């Protein structure tokens, strides 16, 4: 998949591809409205088994990907504070118990929040980092007592403290979902959470 954004005259596109026969992730920039693009300035990020997307807030950009590790996956993140012109180091301090996790990342104020479906398919997990991915702390684990969960997503606000994790409940019948989405909402950058149902 490819994620793209624009800040002033700079465009940025991040996505997954292949380098020397191996999956890789990279970001390229354009200052000419997409007429020409730079070589991937943040990569390729070497071996990237699965690309999990890019989160943006103002001039901050965070890219997340993962590689299989010890029966689960090591999640990698890399951050730019100048819309992708330069990039900080790659951090891999987060491990999740799924070899190919479906996880998503968002930025909210000083924090980055990752949410994903755990291996037992009934649990939604969220973690947060306030040091650009150097360390991660548990935000919450929510286990549905009766339903499988699916399509976990997270969204943050760069100018405020709100972050929302959303997921769907599976009814148990093939391809059929509960008629409501469920959410956990934080108004303090992911420190505390409340659960509710989304009106969709």
C-alpha positions in Angstrom: 0.0 0.0 0.0 1.0 3.6 -0.5 0.3 6.6 1.8 0.8 10.1 0.6 0.6 13.6 2.0 1.3 17.2 1.1 2.7 20.1 3.2 3.1 23.4 1.4 5.1 22.7 -1.7 6.4 19.3 -0.6 4.7 16.0 -1.4 5.6 12.8 0.4 4.7 9.2 -0.6 5.5 6.1 1.5 4.9 2.6 0.5 6.1 -1.0 0.2 8.1 -2.5 -2.7 10.9 -4.9 -3.4 14.7 -4.3 -3.3 17.1 -7.1 -4.5 14.2 -9.6 -4.2 13.3 -8.6 -0.6 10.2 -6.7 0.6 11.1 -3.1 1.6 9.6 0.1 2.6 10.6 3.6 1.5 9.5 7.2 1.3 10.1 9.7 -1.6 9.5 13.4 -1.8 8.4 15.8 -4.6 8.7 19.6 -4.7 7.2 19.8 -8.2 3.7 18.7 -7.7 4.6 15.1 -8.3 6.3 15.7 -11.7 9.5 14.2 -10.3 10.4 12.3 -7.1 13.6 11.9 -5.1 15.1 8.5 -4.4 13.6 7.0 -1.2 15.0 9.3 1.4 14.0 7.2 4.4 14.8 3.8 3.0 14.5 1.4 1.7 14.2 0.2 5.3 16.1 -3.0 4.6 13.9 -6.0 5.1 10.3 -5.1 5.8 8.0 -8.1 5.9 4.9 -6.0 6.3 4.2 -2.3 5.9 1.7 -0.8 8.4 1.4 2.7 7.1 2.4 6.2 7.8 1.0 8.7 10.4 1.4 12.4 10.0 0.9 15.4 12.3 2.0 18.8 11.2 5.6 18.3 9.9 6.0 15.1 11.8 5.9 11.8 9.8 6.1 8.3 11.3 6.4 5.1 9.3 5.8 1.7 10.8 6.6 -1.8 9.5 7.4 -5.2 10.9 9.5 -8.4 10.5 8.8 -11.9 11.9 10.6 -12.4 15.2 10.4 -15.3 17.8 6.9 -16.4 16.9 5.6 -12.9 16.7 6.7 -9.7 15.0 9.2 -6.9 15.8 7.6 -3.6 15.0 9.9 -0.9 13.5 9.2 2.8 13.5 11.1 5.7 12.0 10.3 9.4 12.5 10.9 12.6 10.5 10.2 16.0 11.9 10.6 17.9 8.6 8.1 16.2 6.4 10.5 13.5 5.3 13.5 15.6 4.3 15.6 13.9 7.1 14.9 10.9 9.3 15.9 9.8 12.7 17.1 6.3 13.6 15.0 3.1 13.3 13.6 1.8 16.6 12.4 -1.8 17.1 11.5 -2.0 20.8 8.0 -3.2 20.3 7.1 -6.9 19.9 3.6 -8.2 19.2 2.4 -11.8 19.4 1.5 -12.2 15.7 3.9 -13.0 12.9 1.9 -10.8 10.4 0.0 -8.3 12.5 -2.7 -6.0 11.2 -1.7 -2.9 13.2 -2.1 0.8 12.6 -0.4 3.9 14.0 -1.4 7.4 14.8 0.1 10.6 16.3 -1.7 12.6 19.0 0.2 15.5 20.5 3.5 14.2 22.1 2.5 10.6 21.8 2.4 7.9 19.1 -0.3 5.2 19.5 -0.4 1.8 17.9 -3.5 -0.5 17.9 -3.9 -4.0 16.7 -5.9 -7.2 17.0 -4.2 -9.8 19.2 -3.6 -13.4 18.3 -6.7 -14.7 20.2 -8.9 -12.6 17.7 -11.1 -11.4 20.6 -8.7 -8.8 22.0 -7.9 -5.3 20.9 -4.5 -4.0 22.1 -3.2 -0.5 22.1 0.3 0.8 23.1 1.7 4.3 23.3 5.2 5.9 23.1 6.1 9.4 24.2 9.7 9.2 23.0 9.3 8.7 19.3 9.3 4.9 19.5 12.3 4.3 21.8 10.0 2.7 24.4 6.4 1.6 24.5 3.9 1.3 27.3 0.6 -0.6 27.4 -2.4 1.8 26.8 -5.1 -0.8 27.1 -6.1 -4.4 26.3 -9.8 -4.9 25.6 -11.1 -8.5 25.4 -14.6 -9.0 24.0 -16.3 -11.8 26.0 -18.5 -13.1 23.2 -17.4 -11.9 19.8 -14.4 -11.9 17.5 -13.0 -8.5 16.7 -11.9 -7.2 13.3 -10.7 -4.1 11.4 -8.9 -2.4 14.2 -8.1 1.2 13.4 -6.6 4.2 15.3 -6.8 8.0 14.6 -5.3 10.9 16.5 -5.4 14.7 16.4 -2.2 16.6 15.9 -3.5 19.8 17.4 -5.3 18.2 20.4 -5.2 15.4 22.9 -7.9 13.1 21.5 -7.1 9.7 20.1 -9.7 7.0 19.1 -9.3 3.3 18.6 -12.1 1.7 16.6 -13.0 -1.9 15.8 -15.9 -4.1 14.6 -17.4 -7.1 16.3 -18.1 -10.2 14.3 -21.5 -11.8 14.7 -20.2 -15.4 14.3 -21.7 -15.9 10.9 -19.3 -15.9 7.9 -18.8 -12.3 6.6 -21.4 -10.8 8.9 -20.5 -8.1 11.5 -22.3 -6.5 14.4 -24.3 -3.5 13.2 -22.2 -1.2 15.4 -18.5 -0.3 15.6 -16.9 -0.1 19.0 -14.5 2.6 20.1 -12.1 3.4 22.9 -11.5 7.2 23.3 -8.8 9.0 25.1 -8.7 12.8 25.7 -5.2 12.8 27.3 -2.9 11.6 24.5 -3.7 7.9 25.3 -3.0 7.9 29.0 -6.6 6.9 30.0 -9.5 5.4 28.0 -13.3 5.1 27.9 -15.2 2.6 25.8 -18.4 3.2 23.8 -20.2 2.4 20.6 -19.7 4.4 17.4 -22.8 5.7 15.6 -22.1 4.3 12.1 
